[in-house]
């Protein structure tokens, strides 16, 4: 194994190596003591959790979000499980889905398998329902989608203004056959314009544990991605 790393991972670093059979390998090595650091950080987050009540979030929901965060970080530390997910994906997808690329030398590049989160069938169905509601442009359908996701506080008024603005913004982008460049469009700026509507809807919305970590990172540079290469 090369002593000097050639890439960084979120909780470790990556080295080149070679197996006993001579096959080239990529070895991701976890930083010493990182598990203890994560545990200490989680304790600090736990102490700050009551501040979420300032945003009218129910205590039970906040606790659920914390448990989701705790489980996700624990899974992120489990490199053996990450390798198994890589194997599972390789077996399940014969044609390979997104987050795959090829180098000029013909090597397969697989991005960020430490960030995978299993999704229950009911939660997946709720995501599909919400996606189709955004496609439809109908605020009433989006309300049903949010209810299915668990992001609506019971017995509260639906945030119709937020729904309408979300469907106007995202609906055209989600139509079948529409291609768009996420980096080239000012979607981030447009979403920020919805913050006042979101803040006014705090009494109607709540964090849903199942949705908190399903999409947790958007790398700003390919250098920050976890990469496994296979010839």
C-alpha positions in Angstrom: 0.0 0.0 0.0 1.2 3.5 -0.8 1.9 5.4 2.4 0.8 8.7 0.9 -3.0 9.0 0.2 -4.0 10.1 -3.2 -7.6 11.2 -2.3 -9.7 12.3 0.7 -12.9 10.7 2.0 -15.3 12.3 4.4 -14.2 10.2 7.4 -10.9 8.9 6.1 -8.4 8.9 3.2 -7.8 6.8 0.2 -4.6 4.9 -0.7 -3.4 2.9 -3.7 -2.6 -0.7 -3.0 -2.1 -4.1 -4.6 -3.5 -7.4 -3.6 -1.6 -10.6 -3.1 -2.6 -11.7 -6.6 -1.2 -8.5 -8.0 -4.6 -6.8 -8.6 -4.6 -3.0 -8.2 -6.8 -1.9 -5.3 -8.1 1.2 -3.8 -8.0 1.2 0.0 -10.2 3.6 2.0 -8.8 4.0 5.6 -10.8 5.6 8.4 -9.1 8.3 10.3 -8.0 7.1 13.8 -10.4 8.3 16.5 -13.0 9.6 14.1 -15.8 7.4 15.6 -15.1 9.0 19.0 -15.2 12.5 17.5 -18.6 11.7 15.8 -20.0 10.4 19.1 -18.9 13.7 20.9 -20.4 15.8 18.1 -23.7 13.9 18.4 -23.8 14.6 22.1 -23.5 18.3 21.4 -26.3 18.0 18.8 -28.4 16.2 21.4 -28.0 19.1 23.8 -29.1 21.6 21.2 -32.1 19.6 20.2 -34.6 21.5 22.4 -33.8 24.7 20.3 -35.9 23.2 17.6 -39.0 24.0 19.6 -38.4 27.6 18.7 -39.4 26.6 15.2 -42.6 25.0 16.5 -41.3 21.5 15.7 -42.9 18.8 17.9 -40.5 17.2 20.4 -41.2 13.7 19.2 -40.4 14.7 15.7 -37.1 16.3 16.7 -36.2 13.2 18.7 -36.9 11.1 15.6 -34.7 13.3 13.4 -31.9 13.0 15.9 -32.2 9.2 15.9 -32.1 9.2 12.1 -29.0 11.4 12.2 -27.3 9.1 14.8 -28.1 6.0 12.8 -26.9 7.5 9.5 -23.5 8.6 11.0 -23.1 5.2 12.5 -23.7 3.6 9.1 -21.3 6.1 7.5 -18.6 4.8 9.8 -19.2 1.2 8.8 -16.9 0.7 5.9 -17.7 -3.1 5.7 -21.4 -2.2 5.2 -20.4 0.3 2.5 -18.5 -2.4 0.7 -21.5 -4.7 0.9 -23.7 -1.9 -0.6 -21.3 -1.6 -3.5 -21.5 -5.4 -4.1 -25.3 -5.3 -3.8 -25.5 -2.5 -6.4 -23.2 -4.2 -8.7 -25.3 -7.3 -8.6 -28.7 -5.6 -8.8 -28.0 -3.2 -11.6 -26.8 -5.0 -14.7 -26.7 -1.7 -16.8 -25.6 0.5 -13.8 -27.6 3.5 -12.7 -26.6 7.2 -12.0 -23.6 8.1 -9.9 -21.4 6.1 -12.3 -18.8 7.3 -14.7 -15.8 6.1 -16.7 -12.2 7.4 -16.9 -10.4 7.8 -20.2 -8.6 4.5 -19.4 -12.0 2.7 -19.3 -12.1 2.4 -15.5 -15.5 2.4 -13.8 -15.9 5.2 -11.2 -18.6 4.7 -8.5 -19.4 7.8 -6.4 -20.2 8.0 -2.7 -21.5 4.6 -1.6 -21.0 5.6 2.0 -23.9 8.0 1.6 -26.5 5.4 0.7 -29.7 5.2 2.8 -32.2 2.3 2.5 -35.7 3.6 2.0 -38.8 1.8 3.2 -41.4 1.0 0.5 -44.0 3.3 2.2 -41.5 6.2 2.2 -40.6 5.6 -1.4 -44.3 5.6 -2.4 -44.7 8.9 -0.5 -41.7 10.4 -2.5 -43.3 9.3 -5.7 -46.6 10.7 -4.7 -45.0 14.1 -3.9 -43.0 14.1 -7.1 -46.1 13.5 -9.2 -47.9 16.2 -7.3 -45.2 18.7 -8.2 -45.5 17.5 -11.8 -49.2 18.1 -11.8 -48.9 21.6 -10.5 -51.9 21.0 -8.1 -51.4 22.3 -4.6 -54.1 19.9 -3.3 -52.1 16.9 -4.5 -48.9 18.3 -3.0 -50.8 18.5 0.4 -51.5 14.8 0.1 -47.9 14.1 -0.7 -46.6 16.1 2.3 -49.1 14.2 4.5 -47.8 10.9 3.2 -44.2 12.0 3.9 -45.1 13.0 7.4 -43.9 16.6 7.0 -47.3 18.1 8.0 -48.2 18.8 11.6 -51.6 17.2 12.4 -54.6 19.5 12.7 -52.9 22.5 11.2 -53.7 24.6 8.2 -52.1 23.6 4.9 -49.4 26.1 3.7 -51.2 26.8 0.4 -49.0 29.7 -0.6 -45.8 27.5 -0.2 -47.4 24.7 -2.2 -48.4 27.0 -5.1 -44.9 28.5 -5.3 -43.2 25.1 -5.1 -45.3 23.8 -8.0 -44.7 26.9 -10.1 -41.0 26.6 -9.5 -40.4 22.9 -9.7 -43.3 21.6 -11.8 -41.9 22.7 -15.2 -38.5 21.1 -14.4 -40.0 17.7 -13.5 -42.0 17.1 -16.6 -41.3 13.9 -18.6 -38.6 14.5 -21.3 -37.4 17.8 -19.8 -33.6 18.1 -19.6 -32.0 20.8 -17.6 -28.6 21.5 -16.1 -28.8 21.8 -12.3 -25.7 24.0 -12.2 -26.7 26.3 -15.0 -30.2 27.2 -13.7 -30.7 29.6 -10.8 -32.8 27.1 -8.9 -30.9 27.7 -5.7 -31.7 31.4 -5.8 -35.3 30.8 -6.6 -35.7 28.3 -3.7 -34.2 30.9 -1.4 -37.0 33.2 -2.4 -39.4 30.7 -0.9 -37.8 31.0 2.6 -40.4 33.6 3.8 -43.2 31.2 2.8 -41.5 28.4 4.5 -41.0 30.4 7.7 -44.6 31.4 7.7 -45.5 27.7 7.4 -43.6 26.5 10.5 -46.8 26.0 12.4 -48.0 23.6 9.6 -44.8 21.7 8.8 -42.6 19.4 10.8 -39.3 17.5 10.3 -40.0 13.9 9.3 -37.3 11.4 10.5 -37.6 9.2 7.5 -36.8 12.1 5.1 -34.1 13.8 7.0 -31.1 11.9 5.7 -32.2 10.4 2.5 -30.6 13.3 0.6 -27.9 14.6 2.9 -24.9 15.8 0.8 -24.4 17.5 -2.5 -20.6 17.5 -3.3 -19.3 20.8 -4.7 -16.3 19.2 -6.3 -15.6 15.8 -7.7 -12.5 15.8 -5.5 -14.7 15.4 -2.5 -16.5 12.3 -3.8 -15.7 8.8 -2.5 -14.4 6.9 -5.5 -14.0 3.1 -6.0 -12.4 2.1 -9.3 -12.7 -1.2 -11.1 -10.9 -2.0 -14.3 
